[in-house]
């Protein structure tokens, strides 16, 4: 299993200048290739990676783009490969049409393959550089690891990172366990488990909101284009970075625990992108990072031989009694506890988690898709069917 190990490093002035030039050239080549492929698209012509690679050779020979020869050619070729992947995802209906990279908003990064770096005795030296990078080895690489790809990046706060892709023999399936858990996400509580456990939402953005507001106020007072404005922008970006780092750290610890303790994890297939269109809840939903939580669960489950099941977002998990199966009527969000006709009193979130687990396991055993029945053969609405009864 290949795994990326990310470390922070501190470049010299010469290294920072070289990497900044490389970032700019990577962005320029990507945008030129995207413009060429878009123009060919309008003419109903096909342009692939090989064609854009030939274009890159021609661009380097022009006087206007001769500066592309000053940086390593490998990150430029990798940019074309990334563009090819973006178009493959677009044609496969897995992503939108590729967009042009912005100098201010796009992520600054460059990818180096084995021919463009040297890794010896724990020291990493990139192409066009005389000295190795000053890397803070916060954790060791796997024994005898040899990176196949190195990605250098700089975030909005000005911090430099290097990511090394290596084979990690420690990533292997964990011993099988019969434990299964249903997970209901929320805002008051980040997660509610079918076991009854509730995990508090840390609300990292809310905790730093005052600091963030002050940073933005200072930024707004600085003249555009001035050095003081750039300093203020980096300070605001640093606050955002602090929030993101704390949130990601919490999610990593939480998802690792769930994957280690459970063989099967059942979640809801939420449309987070649509949910954040709600102006009243967008900030809280973004801070909860439900999509990132799901992504972590899925790739860690793949690493360790676990299973993640996503049930349909329209399944009425909150309104269905987990004891008798009776479907209730309307249930506003302010109703946190309710009593079913069978006499069972439910905590809304715990009941939802139990129903999520039950329907996920049922579909897994039957091999069917986890989607609610929209209508019966006789035309009766699924909501008007008789209550579901479970055998005692």
C-alpha positions as CSV (number, residue, x, y, z in Angstrom):
1,X,0.0,0.0,0.0
2,X,1.4,3.4,-1.0
3,X,1.0,6.2,1.5
4,X,2.0,9.8,1.5
5,X,4.0,11.2,4.4
6,X,3.8,15.0,4.8
7,X,6.5,17.1,6.5
8,X,7.1,20.8,7.0
9,X,10.4,22.2,5.7
10,X,12.2,25.5,5.8
11,X,13.8,26.5,2.5
12,X,16.8,28.8,2.0
13,X,16.2,32.0,0.1
14,X,17.6,30.4,-3.1
15,X,15.4,27.3,-2.7
16,X,12.3,29.4,-2.0
17,X,13.0,31.5,-5.2
18,X,13.5,28.3,-7.3
19,X,10.4,26.7,-6.0
20,X,8.3,29.9,-6.5
21,X,9.5,30.0,-10.1
22,X,8.6,26.4,-10.5
23,X,5.1,27.0,-9.1
24,X,4.6,29.8,-11.6
25,X,5.8,27.7,-14.6
26,X,3.6,24.8,-13.6
27,X,0.6,27.1,-13.4
28,X,1.5,28.7,-16.8
29,X,1.9,25.3,-18.6
30,X,-1.3,24.0,-17.1
31,X,-3.3,27.0,-18.2
32,X,-1.7,27.0,-21.7
33,X,-2.5,23.4,-22.2
34,X,-6.1,23.8,-20.9
35,X,-6.6,26.8,-23.3
36,X,-5.3,24.7,-26.2
37,X,-7.5,21.7,-25.3
38,X,-10.5,24.0,-24.9
39,X,-9.9,25.6,-28.3
40,X,-9.6,22.1,-29.9
41,X,-12.8,21.1,-28.1
42,X,-14.7,23.9,-29.9
43,X,-13.3,22.7,-33.2
44,X,-14.3,19.1,-32.3
45,X,-10.7,18.0,-32.4
46,X,-9.1,15.6,-29.9
47,X,-6.0,16.7,-28.0
48,X,-4.5,14.3,-25.5
49,X,-1.4,14.3,-23.2
50,X,1.0,13.4,-26.0
51,X,-0.2,16.3,-28.0
52,X,0.2,18.8,-25.1
53,X,3.7,17.4,-24.4
54,X,4.7,18.2,-27.9
55,X,3.2,21.7,-27.5
56,X,5.4,22.1,-24.3
57,X,8.5,21.4,-26.3
58,X,7.5,24.0,-28.9
59,X,6.6,26.6,-26.2
60,X,10.1,26.2,-24.7
61,X,11.7,27.2,-28.0
62,X,9.8,30.5,-28.3
63,X,11.3,33.7,-27.0
64,X,8.2,34.6,-24.9
65,X,8.2,31.3,-23.0
66,X,12.0,30.6,-22.9
67,X,11.9,31.0,-19.1
68,X,10.3,27.5,-18.9
69,X,13.7,26.1,-19.5
70,X,15.0,27.6,-16.2
71,X,13.1,25.1,-14.0
72,X,13.0,21.3,-13.9
73,X,11.0,19.8,-16.8
74,X,9.5,17.1,-14.6
75,X,7.0,19.2,-12.7
76,X,5.8,20.7,-16.0
77,X,5.2,17.3,-17.5
78,X,3.4,16.2,-14.3
79,X,1.1,19.3,-14.7
80,X,0.1,18.0,-18.1
81,X,-0.6,14.6,-16.7
82,X,-2.7,16.1,-14.0
83,X,-4.7,18.0,-16.7
84,X,-5.2,14.7,-18.6
85,X,-6.5,13.1,-15.4
86,X,-8.9,16.1,-14.9
87,X,-10.3,15.6,-18.4
88,X,-10.6,11.9,-17.8
89,X,-12.7,12.6,-14.7
90,X,-14.8,15.1,-16.7
91,X,-15.5,12.7,-19.5
92,X,-16.2,10.0,-16.9
93,X,-18.8,12.4,-15.3
94,X,-16.9,12.3,-12.0
95,X,-16.0,16.0,-12.0
96,X,-16.7,19.3,-13.7
97,X,-14.8,20.8,-16.6
98,X,-11.2,21.7,-15.6
99,X,-10.7,25.3,-14.6
100,X,-7.8,27.6,-15.1
101,X,-5.3,28.0,-12.2
102,X,-5.2,31.4,-10.5
103,X,-2.0,33.0,-9.2
104,X,-3.7,34.1,-6.0
105,X,-6.3,31.4,-5.3
106,X,-5.0,28.1,-6.6
107,X,-2.8,25.8,-4.6
108,X,0.9,26.3,-5.1
109,X,2.5,22.9,-5.7
110,X,4.9,21.0,-7.9
111,X,5.3,17.2,-8.3
112,X,8.7,15.6,-8.8
113,X,9.2,11.9,-9.9
114,X,12.3,9.8,-9.2
115,X,14.3,11.3,-12.1
116,X,14.0,14.8,-10.5
117,X,15.1,14.3,-6.9
118,X,17.7,12.4,-4.9
119,X,16.9,10.8,-1.5
120,X,19.9,9.5,0.4
121,X,20.7,9.1,4.0
122,X,17.5,10.9,5.0
123,X,18.3,13.9,2.9
124,X,16.1,15.1,0.0
125,X,17.6,17.2,-2.8
126,X,15.4,18.4,-5.7
127,X,16.4,19.0,-9.3
128,X,18.1,22.4,-9.9
129,X,19.1,22.7,-6.2
130,X,22.6,22.3,-4.8
131,X,21.5,21.7,-1.1
132,X,19.0,19.3,0.5
133,X,15.8,20.6,1.9
134,X,15.8,21.4,5.7
135,X,12.9,19.0,6.6
136,X,11.4,18.6,10.1
137,X,11.1,14.8,10.3
138,X,8.1,14.8,12.7
139,X,7.7,11.1,12.2
140,X,10.0,8.4,10.6
141,X,9.4,7.0,7.2
142,X,8.9,3.2,6.9
143,X,12.1,1.2,7.3
144,X,13.9,1.1,3.9
145,X,11.3,3.4,2.3
146,X,12.2,4.9,-1.1
147,X,9.9,7.7,-2.3
148,X,8.4,7.3,-5.7
149,X,7.0,10.8,-5.9
150,X,7.7,14.0,-4.1
151,X,5.2,16.9,-4.0
152,X,6.3,20.3,-2.7
153,X,3.6,22.8,-1.8
154,X,3.1,26.2,0.0
155,X,-0.1,27.1,1.7
156,X,-1.8,30.5,2.0
157,X,-0.1,31.2,5.3
158,X,3.4,30.8,3.6
159,X,4.2,27.5,5.2
160,X,6.2,25.0,3.1
161,X,5.5,21.3,3.0
162,X,6.9,18.3,1.2
163,X,4.9,15.1,0.7
164,X,6.7,11.8,0.0
165,X,4.8,8.9,-1.5
166,X,6.2,5.6,-0.2
167,X,5.3,1.9,0.2
168,X,4.1,1.4,3.8
169,X,4.2,-2.2,4.9
170,X,2.6,-1.3,8.2
171,X,-0.7,-0.7,6.4
172,X,-2.4,-4.1,6.4
173,X,-5.9,-5.5,7.3
174,X,-6.7,-5.5,11.0
175,X,-8.0,-8.7,12.7
176,X,-11.7,-9.2,11.8
177,X,-14.2,-8.2,14.4
178,X,-18.0,-8.6,14.4
179,X,-18.6,-5.1,15.7
180,X,-20.8,-2.8,13.6
181,X,-21.9,0.8,14.2
182,X,-24.4,3.3,12.7
183,X,-23.3,6.9,12.5
184,X,-25.6,9.9,12.5
185,X,-23.8,13.2,11.9
186,X,-25.1,16.5,13.3
187,X,-24.2,20.0,14.5
188,X,-24.9,20.0,18.2
189,X,-23.0,16.6,18.4
190,X,-20.6,15.9,15.5
191,X,-21.4,12.2,15.6
192,X,-24.1,10.1,17.4
193,X,-23.4,6.4,17.4
194,X,-25.9,3.5,17.4
195,X,-24.4,2.5,20.7
196,X,-25.8,5.6,22.3
197,X,-22.5,7.5,22.5
198,X,-22.5,11.1,21.4
199,X,-19.3,12.9,20.3
200,X,-19.2,16.6,20.9
201,X,-18.7,19.0,18.0
202,X,-15.5,21.0,18.8
203,X,-16.7,23.9,16.6
204,X,-13.1,25.0,15.8
205,X,-14.1,27.9,13.6
206,X,-16.4,29.4,16.3
207,X,-13.7,29.2,18.9
208,X,-11.4,31.3,16.8
209,X,-14.0,33.6,15.4
210,X,-12.9,36.7,17.3
211,X,-9.3,36.2,16.2
212,X,-10.5,35.7,12.6
213,X,-12.6,38.8,12.7
214,X,-9.7,40.9,14.0
215,X,-7.4,39.6,11.3
216,X,-9.9,40.5,8.6
217,X,-10.4,43.9,10.1
218,X,-6.7,44.5,10.0
219,X,-6.5,43.3,6.4
220,X,-9.3,45.6,5.3
221,X,-7.5,48.6,6.6
222,X,-4.3,48.0,4.6
223,X,-3.8,49.6,1.1
224,X,-4.2,47.2,-1.8
225,X,-0.8,46.1,-3.2
226,X,1.2,47.2,-0.2
227,X,3.6,45.0,1.8
228,X,1.6,45.6,4.9
229,X,-1.5,44.2,3.2
230,X,0.4,41.0,2.3
231,X,1.6,40.7,5.9
232,X,-2.0,41.1,7.1
233,X,-3.3,38.6,4.5
234,X,-0.8,36.0,5.7
235,X,-1.8,36.6,9.3
236,X,-5.4,36.0,8.4
237,X,-4.4,32.9,6.4
238,X,-2.5,31.7,9.5
239,X,-5.7,31.8,11.6
240,X,-7.5,29.8,8.9
241,X,-4.6,27.3,8.9
242,X,-4.8,26.9,12.6
243,X,-8.5,26.1,12.4
244,X,-8.0,23.6,9.5
245,X,-5.1,21.9,11.3
246,X,-7.1,21.4,14.5
247,X,-10.2,20.2,12.7
248,X,-8.2,17.7,10.6
249,X,-6.3,16.4,13.6
250,X,-9.6,15.8,15.5
251,X,-11.1,14.0,12.5
252,X,-8.1,11.8,12.0
253,X,-8.2,10.7,15.6
254,X,-11.9,10.1,15.5
255,X,-12.0,8.2,12.2
256,X,-9.0,6.0,13.2
257,X,-10.8,5.0,16.4
258,X,-14.0,4.1,14.5
259,X,-12.1,2.0,11.9
260,X,-10.1,0.2,14.5
261,X,-13.1,-0.7,16.7
262,X,-15.6,-1.7,14.1
263,X,-15.7,-4.1,11.1
264,X,-18.7,-2.3,9.5
265,X,-19.5,1.4,9.6
266,X,-22.8,2.6,8.2
267,X,-23.3,6.3,7.4
268,X,-25.7,8.5,5.4
269,X,-24.9,9.6,1.8
270,X,-25.4,13.3,2.5
271,X,-25.3,16.0,-0.3
272,X,-23.1,18.4,1.7
273,X,-22.6,20.6,-1.3
274,X,-26.3,21.3,-1.5
275,X,-26.8,21.6,2.3
276,X,-24.3,24.5,2.5
277,X,-26.6,26.5,0.3
278,X,-28.7,27.1,3.4
279,X,-27.4,30.5,4.5
280,X,-28.3,29.9,8.1
281,X,-26.4,26.7,8.5
282,X,-23.7,26.9,5.9
283,X,-21.0,28.1,8.3
284,X,-21.7,25.4,10.9
285,X,-21.9,22.6,8.3
286,X,-18.6,23.7,6.7
287,X,-17.0,23.7,10.2
288,X,-18.3,20.2,10.9
289,X,-16.6,18.9,7.7
290,X,-18.9,16.0,7.1
291,X,-17.5,15.3,3.6
292,X,-13.9,15.1,4.9
293,X,-15.1,12.8,7.7
294,X,-16.6,10.4,5.2
295,X,-13.5,10.6,3.0
296,X,-11.2,9.6,5.9
297,X,-13.5,6.8,6.9
298,X,-13.5,5.3,3.4
299,X,-9.8,5.4,2.7
300,X,-8.9,4.1,6.2
301,X,-11.4,1.3,5.9
302,X,-9.8,0.4,2.6
303,X,-6.4,0.4,4.2
304,X,-7.4,-1.8,7.2
305,X,-9.9,-4.2,5.6
306,X,-13.1,-2.6,7.0
307,X,-16.3,-1.8,5.3
308,X,-18.1,1.5,5.0
309,X,-21.8,1.4,3.8
310,X,-23.5,4.6,2.8
311,X,-27.3,4.5,2.9
312,X,-29.6,6.8,0.8
313,X,-29.9,10.3,2.1
314,X,-33.7,10.2,1.8
315,X,-34.1,7.3,4.2
316,X,-36.4,8.6,7.1
317,X,-34.0,7.5,9.9
318,X,-35.2,10.1,12.4
319,X,-38.9,9.5,11.9
320,X,-38.8,5.7,12.0
321,X,-39.2,3.9,15.3
322,X,-36.2,1.6,15.8
323,X,-38.3,-0.6,18.2
324,X,-41.4,-1.3,16.2
325,X,-40.7,0.2,12.8
326,X,-43.6,2.7,12.7
327,X,-43.0,5.7,10.5
328,X,-44.0,9.0,12.2
329,X,-45.3,12.1,10.5
330,X,-43.5,15.5,10.3
331,X,-40.8,15.9,12.8
332,X,-39.2,19.4,12.9
333,X,-35.5,19.8,13.8
334,X,-36.4,21.3,17.2
335,X,-37.9,17.9,18.3
336,X,-35.0,16.1,20.0
337,X,-37.0,13.5,21.8
338,X,-40.3,11.8,20.9
339,X,-42.4,8.9,22.0
340,X,-43.7,6.3,19.6
341,X,-47.2,4.7,19.8
342,X,-45.6,1.5,21.1
343,X,-44.5,3.4,24.2
344,X,-40.8,3.7,23.4
345,X,-39.2,7.1,24.0
346,X,-36.5,8.0,21.6
347,X,-33.6,10.3,21.5
348,X,-33.8,11.6,17.9
349,X,-30.1,11.2,17.0
350,X,-29.6,7.8,18.7
351,X,-32.8,6.5,17.1
352,X,-31.5,7.7,13.7
353,X,-28.1,6.0,14.2
354,X,-29.8,2.7,15.1
355,X,-32.0,2.9,12.0
356,X,-29.0,3.7,9.8
357,X,-27.2,0.7,11.2
358,X,-30.2,-1.6,10.7
359,X,-30.9,-0.6,7.1
360,X,-27.2,-0.7,6.2
361,X,-26.7,-4.2,7.5
362,X,-29.9,-5.4,5.9
363,X,-28.8,-4.1,2.5
364,X,-25.3,-5.5,2.9
365,X,-26.6,-9.0,3.7
366,X,-29.2,-9.0,0.9
367,X,-26.8,-7.5,-1.6
368,X,-29.3,-4.7,-2.5
369,X,-28.8,-1.0,-2.9
370,X,-29.6,1.1,0.1
371,X,-32.2,3.3,-1.5
372,X,-35.8,4.0,-0.2
373,X,-38.7,2.7,-2.1
374,X,-40.3,5.6,-3.9
375,X,-43.5,3.8,-4.8
376,X,-45.1,0.4,-4.7
377,X,-46.2,-1.6,-7.8
378,X,-49.8,-0.6,-7.0
379,X,-48.9,3.1,-7.0
380,X,-49.2,3.6,-3.3
381,X,-46.6,6.1,-1.9
382,X,-43.9,4.7,0.3
383,X,-44.9,7.1,3.0
384,X,-48.5,5.8,3.0
385,X,-47.6,2.2,3.4
386,X,-48.5,0.4,6.6
387,X,-46.0,0.7,9.4
388,X,-43.1,-1.8,9.2
389,X,-43.2,-4.4,11.9
390,X,-40.3,-6.4,13.1
391,X,-40.5,-9.8,14.5
392,X,-40.0,-9.9,18.3
